[in-house]
Amino acid sequence: MSISLRPMLSTDLDAVLRIQAACYPVAMQEPAAVVASRIAAAHGTCLVGIHEGVVRGYLFTYPSRLGLVTNLNAPFAVSEQPDTLYLHDLAIEACALGCGMGRALVDDALRRARTLGLAHAALVSVQDSERFWHALGWRAASTQCAGLHTYPPGALYMVRTPA
């Protein structure tokens, strides 16, 4: 399966919402207005994965500070003095699982973090995804993050260096 990546555009909103609905339970699906505001706030750091001409995956990221977590259902607060690329949401449609799209999206985001000179990358692992993230070099952090309580039980704050 060949895939391509590109920056997320405002015109990708419907595809992102479709993928979100397929990948998350209703309680974790974020409203269209919030998703649209994130695309606008973090243009250039959010990506989509394309397979056979169709958006099949996405990765929301933005420049942040280590230890800060965006609340579920809240707009991004892009830092003016970032030290961390925060990965808020990675989702891949079932028909594109196993083709390396998730890893490709994360690798591209980490390259962007290095280009921006960010020392850290961070995320919140949900839906028992810790093993996936661990395999990509992420480690659980002991940092307690205020926004973590807005996620379902079992959510875990994880970090790594972009290198």
Secondary structure, 3 states (H helix, E strand, C coil): CCCEEEECCHHHHHHHHHHHHHHCCHHHCCCHHHHHHHHHHCCCCCEEEEECCEEEEEEEEEEECCCCCCCCCCCCCCCCCCCEEEEEEEEECHHHCCCCHHHHHHHHHHHHHHHCCCCEEEEEECCCCHHHHHHCCCEECCCCCHHHHHCCCCCEEEEECCC
